[in-house]
């Protein structure tokens, strides 16, 4: 699944760094792997658990609070946490991830255009 995720992000114009294993504590078995990614207007981390659960951290390059905008977001995944410039989304698979990243990319581009006009 990690290669599929890489292809989705790159197909949308993003960049993905190398995957690395993560453990709850040093010396423990890894329970997931993560990779950092970036787009023009946002960046973050992909968290893929060994059981297949997929989470994505969204960090906007523009300063605003995601919590204030949750109602405007039409996402396929479930927002787990939104505070400040950070938002965690639990995705339902690679296709859900693709749709959400595409939406967020367009959403942040339109916010930037609105800001430039003001």
C-alpha positions in Angstrom: 0.0 0.0 0.0 2.9 2.4 0.6 3.8 2.4 -3.0 0.2 3.1 -4.0 0.2 6.1 -1.6 3.4 7.4 -3.1 1.9 7.2 -6.6 -1.3 9.0 -5.5 0.6 11.9 -3.9 3.0 12.3 -6.8 0.2 12.1 -9.3 -1.3 15.2 -7.6 2.0 17.1 -7.8 3.2 16.3 -4.3 6.5 14.9 -3.1 7.0 11.9 -0.7 10.1 11.2 1.4 11.3 7.7 2.3 9.1 5.5 4.6 10.5 4.7 8.0 9.3 2.4 10.8 7.8 3.7 14.0 7.5 2.1 17.4 5.6 3.0 20.5 9.0 3.0 22.4 12.6 2.5 21.4 13.4 -1.2 21.2 9.8 -2.3 20.6 8.5 -3.8 17.4 7.3 -1.3 14.8 3.5 -0.9 14.8 3.4 1.4 11.7 5.5 3.2 9.1 5.5 6.8 8.2 6.6 9.1 5.4 6.7 12.9 5.2 5.1 14.5 2.2 4.6 18.0 0.8 2.6 20.0 -1.6 2.8 23.7 -2.4 0.4 24.9 0.2 0.5 22.1 2.8 2.6 19.3 4.1 2.5 16.6 6.7 3.0 13.0 7.5 1.4 9.7 6.3 0.9 7.2 9.1 0.2 3.6 7.9 -0.3 1.0 10.6 0.7 -2.6 10.1 -3.0 -3.6 10.2 -3.7 -1.3 7.3 -5.2 1.7 9.1 -4.3 4.9 7.3 -3.9 8.4 8.8 -2.7 11.6 7.3 -1.5 14.7 9.1 -2.2 18.0 7.3 -0.3 21.1 8.1 -1.2 24.3 6.2 1.6 26.6 5.1 -0.8 29.5 5.7 -1.7 30.5 9.2 -5.3 29.6 10.2 -7.1 27.2 12.5 -8.4 24.1 10.9 -11.0 23.7 13.7 -12.8 26.8 12.4 -13.1 25.4 8.9 -14.1 21.8 9.6 -17.7 22.4 8.5 -16.5 23.6 5.1 -14.5 20.5 4.4 -16.1 17.8 2.3 -13.8 14.9 3.1 -14.2 11.2 2.6 -12.0 10.4 5.6 -12.9 11.1 9.2 -11.3 14.1 11.0 -9.8 12.7 14.1 -8.3 16.0 15.4 -8.2 19.6 14.2 -6.5 22.3 16.2 -4.4 25.2 15.1 -2.7 24.6 11.8 -2.8 20.8 12.3 -5.4 18.3 11.3 -5.4 14.4 11.5 -7.7 12.5 9.1 -8.3 8.7 9.2 -8.7 7.6 5.6 -10.7 4.7 4.3 -8.0 3.6 1.8 -5.9 4.9 -1.0 -8.9 6.1 -3.1 -10.3 8.1 -0.2 -6.8 9.6 0.4 -6.6 10.7 -3.2 -10.0 12.4 -3.1 -9.2 14.2 0.1 -5.8 15.4 -0.9 -7.3 16.6 -4.2 -10.0 18.5 -2.3 -7.6 20.0 0.2 -5.2 21.1 -2.5 -8.0 22.9 -4.4 -9.5 24.2 -1.1 -6.2 25.8 0.0 -5.5 27.2 -3.5 -8.9 28.9 -3.4 -8.2 30.3 0.1 -5.0 31.8 -1.1 -6.6 33.4 -4.1 -9.3 34.9 -1.9 -6.6 36.2 0.4 -4.7 37.8 -2.5 -7.8 39.6 -3.8 -8.6 41.1 -0.3 
